Amino acid sequence: MRAFHPGLEDLPREVAVFPLSGALLLPEGRLPLNIFEPRYLAMVEDSMTTGRMFGMVQAEPGAPRDTNGPGLYEVGCLGRVSSFSETDDGRYLITLSGVIRFRLAEEIDLGRGYRRVRADYAPYLRDLVTEKPQVDRAALLGALRPYFEAQKIEANWDAIEETSDAMLITTLSMVCPFEVPEKQALLEATDAAQRATMLVALMQMGAHGDSHDGRPS
C-alpha cells in the first residue's frame, strides 16, 4: 500500500530530472541511490524543500546531445524521497519511491546545474491508482528461474513466492540487468499485464543468451 497518496494537483509541473541510464524507477517501486555529484547533491537538497520529488529519466542511446547534455527519452518517472541519510564524506544515500510516470513536455532552464523539465502526467493518471494486474504468474516464474540461473543471480525464492504479482513485476523490471532500450520499453508499457508479457519475453531471451538491441514487440 502506498504511504503517499497524491492527487494530480499535488504533482509538480516543473520537475528536476536525474538522467541515469540503466536505472529504472516505476510507480510503487523503490530505487536506492548514492548521490555524490555536486549538481545532484544540489538537486536533492532543493527537492527536500519542494515536496521531496524529482524525476528519473534515461538518456536515449544515439540521440543527439544538446547544450544541457545527452538526449533524453520522452518518458520518465517521478519519485519521492522516502528515506535519506548523509555520509561522513558528504554523499546522500536516499531511497526514491515511484509515484507516476510523465512525458517530458519541454526542457527548461537548469537549476543549480541539474536539468529540469515541464512534466505532462495526463497519459499516466492510472499510475496513481493501485490495481491488481491479471498476470500469468506461472509463466512469469517459469521464465524467471532459468533467467536467474543464466545470469548467475541468486534469489530468495520463498520471498518471491510471497510477493504480490504487481510488486513482483515492478521489482523484476527494475532490478534485472536489461539493456537501456528494454528498460525503457518496460517503463512505457501500457499496464502491468503488458509489462509482465515483456518481462517473460526478455527473460526467455536472456536465459538463452540472446541479445536484443531494440524494444520487445
Secondary structure, 3 states (H helix, E strand, C coil): CCCCCCCHHHCCCEEEEEECCCCCCCCCCEEEEEECCHHHHHHHHHHCCCCCEEEEECECCCCCCECCECCECCEEEEEEEEEEEECCCCCEEEEEEEEEEEEEEEEEEEECCEEEEEEECHHHHHHHCCCCCCCCHHHHHHHHHHHHHHHCCCCCHHHHHHCCHHHHHHHHHHHCCCCHHHHHHHHHCCCHHHHHHHHHHHHHHHHCCCCCCCCCC
